Amino acid sequence: MTSTPDLRQKNRRREPLTDTQLLLTITICIFFAMYGAAMLIWGGGFLRPQKIFDLLNDNAALLIVACGLTIVMISGGIDISVGGVTALVVMVGVVHLNGGGSIFTAILISLGIGLAFGLVQGYLIAYLEIQPFIISLAGMFFARGMITIVSVEPQKVAHEGFKQLMNTKIEIPWLGYTAKNGNLIPARMEIGVVVALAVVLIVLIMLRKTKLGRNFYALGGNSQSALMLGVNVRRTRFIAHVISGVLAGLAGFVFMMHTGAGNATNAAGAEMNAIASSIIGGTLLTGGVGNIIGTFFGVLTLTTIKSIVVTSGLRDPWWQSITTGAMLCFFILLQSIVLSSRGKKASLPSWLKGKK
């Protein structure tokens, strides 16, 4: 007796990639192509795993901020106050520790400041329906102004316990390298990186496995349709901004662990870098499409291109700004082309179609 083929298996068709999956795939491929080219052209530090850890060590706070901003952007909003909140948390934390405060209370204060900004801005945006750009712009100016009220002069952490926390590194010997003198130099990762990766994992699970995560996507895709499906639009938008504020506060503490100093220029441009990382990672400014793994690779891609610019000898800061702007334009154009070709937007422009 011969077995009959499973009709369900036979009729099964490969599901096409969603917009989120497609943009994520493109981001990952571009990152590995860029990093691979850097390894072939410049070699040196790019050949060592420690280079990836260095990128994460220097940008753990940015990754946390970008996670919060990705949630807001997926839900169709924007929050440009996160850089100011992060800087304010750093200054308040340093002053608190130098005044005899404990590390535990510094963490609570950091999260509390972020929560306060998230609650106020989220309420004004969600329930009073004020434009998120205007509210978060006011929040950014307010946070930056509060830094100088807390302390006019730059502050450096003098708390011994916090210094030990700053200097604590997680060593990974099997990813190290052998120096010229024959000594094994293990790869080192800061505690802030562990915190950032934990945030990425938690946000990933929330977006993929929870009703709240699905509500974020529904809200960003079409708020009217989400409302008809029973989504509490105002509460969902409010929660998105609260999460962004809390993560900005946490990012401030992680930033403080990395630098150990507070001043008015801390986290300068962090909000723009976070937006750029989210867009590079495949998050649409119009909402409804995005992936936290894409944001992770967006941060790596953005920081890698900056590292390549410095390695190539262009050490002036404006070159990094130029390359970031060019890269951001490239990814926005790429997203437009990809979604247009899938029928999500208007047809492709004539200069991209070519002559028939």
C-alpha positions in Angstrom: 0.0 0.0 0.0 1.5 3.3 -1.1 1.2 6.3 1.1 -0.7 9.3 -0.4 1.1 12.6 -0.3 -0.1 15.1 2.3 -2.2 17.5 0.3 -1.7 20.2 2.9 2.0 19.9 2.5 1.7 19.8 -1.3 -0.5 22.9 -1.4 1.5 24.8 1.1 3.0 28.0 -0.4 5.8 30.0 1.0 4.4 33.1 2.6 5.9 36.4 1.3 8.0 38.5 3.6 6.1 41.2 5.4 7.3 44.8 5.1 8.9 44.5 8.5 10.8 41.3 7.6 11.9 42.6 4.3 13.3 45.8 5.6 15.0 44.0 8.5 16.6 41.6 6.0 17.9 44.5 3.9 19.4 46.2 7.0 21.2 43.1 8.2 22.6 42.4 4.7 23.8 46.0 4.4 25.5 45.9 7.9 27.4 42.7 7.2 28.4 43.9 3.7 29.6 47.2 5.2 31.5 45.6 8.1 32.9 42.9 5.7 34.2 45.6 3.4 35.8 47.4 6.4 37.6 44.2 7.4 38.9 43.7 3.9 40.0 47.3 3.3 41.2 48.5 6.8 41.7 45.2 8.7 43.2 45.9 12.0 40.7 46.4 14.7 37.8 45.4 12.4 39.2 41.9 12.4 38.8 41.5 16.1 35.5 40.7 17.9 36.4 43.4 20.4 35.5 46.0 17.7 31.9 44.9 17.9 32.0 45.1 21.7 33.6 48.5 21.5 30.7 49.7 19.3 28.3 48.4 21.8 30.2 49.7 24.8 30.2 53.2 23.4 26.6 53.1 22.2 24.7 51.0 24.8 22.7 54.1 26.0 21.9 55.0 22.3 20.6 51.4 21.8 18.2 51.8 24.8 17.0 55.2 23.6 16.5 53.8 20.1 14.4 50.9 21.5 12.0 53.4 23.2 11.9 55.6 20.1 11.2 52.6 17.9 8.1 51.8 20.0 6.8 55.4 19.6 7.5 55.4 15.8 5.8 52.1 15.3 2.7 53.5 17.0 2.9 56.5 14.5 4.4 59.1 16.9 7.8 60.8 17.5 9.7 61.8 20.6 12.7 64.1 20.2 13.0 64.8 24.0 14.9 61.6 24.7 18.3 63.0 24.3 17.6 65.9 26.7 16.1 63.5 29.2 19.1 61.3 29.0 21.5 64.2 29.6 19.4 65.5 32.5 19.4 62.1 34.2 23.2 62.0 33.9 23.7 65.4 35.5 21.2 64.7 38.3 22.7 61.3 38.9 26.2 62.6 39.2 25.2 65.4 41.6 23.2 63.0 43.7 26.1 60.5 44.0 28.6 63.2 44.8 26.2 64.5 47.4 26.3 61.2 49.3 23.5 59.4 47.6 23.5 55.6 46.9 23.6 53.8 43.6 20.2 52.3 44.2 18.6 55.7 44.8 20.4 57.0 41.7 18.7 54.3 39.6 15.3 55.2 41.1 15.8 58.9 40.4 16.9 58.1 36.8 13.8 56.0 36.1 11.7 58.5 38.0 12.8 61.4 35.8 12.2 59.4 32.6 8.8 58.3 33.9 7.8 61.9 34.8 8.6 63.1 31.2 6.8 60.1 29.7 3.7 60.6 31.8 3.4 64.3 31.1 4.2 64.2 27.4 2.2 61.0 26.9 -0.9 62.6 28.5 -0.6 65.8 26.5 -0.1 63.9 23.3 -2.6 61.1 23.8 -5.4 62.7 25.7 -5.2 66.4 24.7 -4.2 65.4 21.2 -1.4 67.9 20.9 1.1 67.2 18.1 3.9 64.9 19.5 6.6 66.8 17.7 5.7 70.1 19.4 5.3 68.5 22.9 8.6 66.5 22.7 10.4 69.6 21.3 9.2 71.5 24.4 10.3 68.6 26.5 13.8 68.6 24.9 14.3 72.3 25.6 13.0 71.9 29.1 15.3 69.0 29.9 18.3 70.8 28.4 17.5 73.9 30.4 17.1 72.0 33.6 20.7 70.6 33.3 22.2 74.1 33.9 19.9 74.6 36.8 21.0 71.4 38.5 24.7 72.4 37.9 26.3 75.1 35.8 29.7 73.5 36.0 30.5 70.0 34.6 30.5 67.3 37.2 32.6 64.2 37.6 31.5 61.2 39.7 33.5 60.9 42.9 31.5 58.0 44.4 33.9 55.1 45.0 31.2 52.4 44.7 30.0 53.8 41.4 33.6 54.0 40.1 33.9 50.3 40.8 30.7 49.7 38.9 32.0 51.7 36.0 35.3 49.8 35.9 33.6 46.4 36.0 34.0 44.6 32.7 32.7 41.2 31.6 35.6 39.3 30.0 35.1 36.8 27.2 38.4 35.0 26.8 37.5 32.9 23.7 36.7 36.1 21.7 40.0 37.8 22.7 43.2 38.0 20.7 46.9 37.4 21.3 49.0 40.5 21.6 52.5 40.9 20.1 54.1 40.0 23.4 52.2 36.7 23.5 49.6 37.7 26.2 45.9 36.9 25.7 43.8 40.0 25.7 40.2 38.9 26.3 37.2 40.7 24.8 35.6 43.1 27.3 32.0 44.2 27.6 30.6 46.8 30.0 27.6 46.2 32.2 25.7 48.8 30.3 25.8 46.5 27.2 24.1 43.7 29.2 21.4 46.1 30.3 20.9 47.3 26.7 20.7 43.7 25.3 18.2 42.9 28.0 16.1 45.8 27.0 16.2 44.7 23.4 15.1 41.2 24.4 12.2 42.5 26.6 11.0 44.9 23.9 11.3 42.1 21.3 9.1 39.8 23.3 6.6 42.6 24.0 6.2 43.6 20.4 5.9 40.0 19.1 4.1 38.1 21.9 1.8 40.6 23.7 -1.5 42.3 22.9 0.1 45.6 23.7 2.8 45.1 21.0 0.1 44.2 18.4 -1.8 47.3 19.4 1.3 49.5 18.7 1.5 48.1 15.2 -2.3 48.5 14.7 -2.2 52.1 15.9 0.7 53.0 13.7 -0.9 51.2 10.6 -4.2 53.0 10.9 -5.6 54.6 14.0 -9.2 54.5 12.8 -9.0 50.9 11.9 -7.4 50.1 15.3 -10.2 52.0 17.0 -12.8 49.9 15.1 -10.9 46.7 16.2 -11.4 47.7 19.8 -7.9 49.1 20.5 -7.9 51.8 23.1 -6.0 54.3 20.9 -5.4 57.0 23.5 -4.1 54.6 26.1 -1.9 52.7 23.7 -0.3 56.0 22.5 0.1 57.1 26.1 1.8 53.9 27.1 4.2 54.2 24.1 5.4 57.6 25.3 5.7 56.4 28.9 7.9 53.5 27.8 10.0 55.8 25.8 10.5 58.1 28.8 11.4 55.3 31.2 13.9 53.9 28.7 15.4 57.4 28.2 15.9 57.6 32.0 17.5 54.1 32.0 19.7 55.2 29.1 20.9 58.2 31.2 22.1 55.9 34.0 23.8 53.6 31.5 25.4 56.7 29.9 26.6 57.8 33.3 28.2 54.4 33.9 30.1 54.7 30.6 31.3 58.3 31.0 31.2 59.0 34.7 30.6 62.7 34.1 27.8 65.1 33.6 27.7 68.3 31.5 25.3 70.2 29.3 26.6 68.5 26.1 25.9 65.0 27.2 24.0 62.9 24.7 24.0 65.7 22.3 22.2 64.6 19.2 21.1 61.3 20.8 17.5 61.8 19.7 18.6 62.3 16.0 20.9 59.3 16.2 18.1 57.2 17.7 15.7 58.2 15.0 18.3 57.5 12.3 19.1 54.1 13.9 15.4 53.2 13.9 14.9 54.3 10.3 18.0 52.4 9.2 16.6 49.4 11.0 13.5 49.5 8.9 11.1 51.5 11.1 8.8 53.8 9.0 8.2 57.3 10.1 4.6 56.8 9.1 4.2 54.0 11.7 3.0 50.4 11.6 6.3 48.9 10.4 9.4 48.3 12.4 11.4 45.7 14.3 13.5 46.0 17.4 16.2 43.6 15.9 16.3 46.0 13.0 16.9 48.9 15.4 19.8 46.9 17.0 21.4 46.5 13.6 20.5 50.1 12.8 22.6 51.2 15.8 25.5 49.0 14.7 25.3 50.2 11.1 25.2 53.8 12.1 28.1 53.5 14.5 30.1 51.3 12.0 29.9 53.9 9.3 31.1 56.6 11.8 34.0 54.3 12.8 34.9 53.8 9.1 34.9 57.5 8.5 37.3 58.0 11.4 39.5 55.1 10.4 39.8 56.5 6.9 41.4 59.6 8.3 38.3 62.0 8.2 38.4 62.8 11.9 36.6 66.2 11.7 33.2 65.8 13.4 31.3 67.3 10.4 32.3 64.3 8.2 30.4 62.0 10.6 27.3 64.3 10.3 27.6 64.3 6.5 27.8 60.5 6.3 25.0 60.1 8.8 22.8 62.4 6.8 23.7 60.7 3.5 23.0 57.3 5.0 19.7 58.3 6.4 18.6 59.7 3.0 19.7 56.5 1.4 17.6 54.3 3.7 14.5 56.5 3.5 14.8 56.4 -0.3 15.3 52.6 -0.1 12.3 52.1 2.1 10.2 54.2 -0.3 11.3 52.2 -3.3 10.7 48.8 -1.6 7.3 49.7 -0.3 6.3 51.3 -3.6 7.3 48.2 -5.5 5.1 46.2 -3.2 2.1 48.4 -3.9 2.1 50.2 -0.5 2.6 53.6 -1.9 2.3 55.3 -5.3 4.0 53.7 -8.3 7.7 54.1 -8.7 8.9 57.4 -10.2 9.7 57.3 -13.9 13.4 57.9 -13.4 13.5 54.6 -11.4 11.5 52.6 -13.9 13.6 53.2 -16.9 12.4 53.3 -20.5 10.2 50.7 -21.9 
